[in-house]
Amino acid sequence: MADVLQHIGLVFFYVLLLALDVCIFLGLPGGWVAYGAIFVYDALTGFSTVGWKWLAVMAAVMVVAEVVEALLGLVYVAAKGATRRGVLGAFLGGLLGAVAGTFIIPFVGSIVFGLAGAFALAVLFEYQYYRSMDRALQTGFFAFIGKLMAMFAKFALALANVGIFMYLSWG
């Protein structure tokens, strides 16, 4: 009976971890919070469920997720032919939009305004360079898509951590 209850508890914990990872799309550090929950769980079990080696791997995955999120959108928009100014606009717009959006509409504002900011400043900076609205809008679209891809990549890496934990804990 205790085994059944333990497995039911684990299933609820897995659902919580997945819900935390979804919070990435709300501009919250859901992947890091999920990692922290896994760390606490492992500490409570005497570090016998996951262990230090896997905790270090999971932390490294989250660091990689942050780097990927920061760079993927920029690399994508640059690969699609944006000038350095357009790439800079996408970066600054995403960053400024996310910060401003957090204050305007808590949680979802950082995502919505981050995407909109990446689009808007990429368009503005490209237009200043080319004086072509078609070219500027195309770059803005790619900045938007790049930022969106970066969020999904971060989410996928956070899910990988949950998958590792599920594998190690379901025994």
Buried (B, 14 or more C-beta within 10 A) or exposed (E): EEEEEEEEEBEEBBEBBBEBBBBBBEBBBBBBBBBEBBBEBBEEEEEEBBEEEBBEBBBEBBEBBBEBBBBBBBBBBBEBEBBEBBBBBBBBBBBBBBBBBBEEBEBBBBBBBBBBBBBBBBBBBBBEBBEEEEBBBBBBBBBBBBBBBBBEBBBEBBBBBBEBBBEBBEE
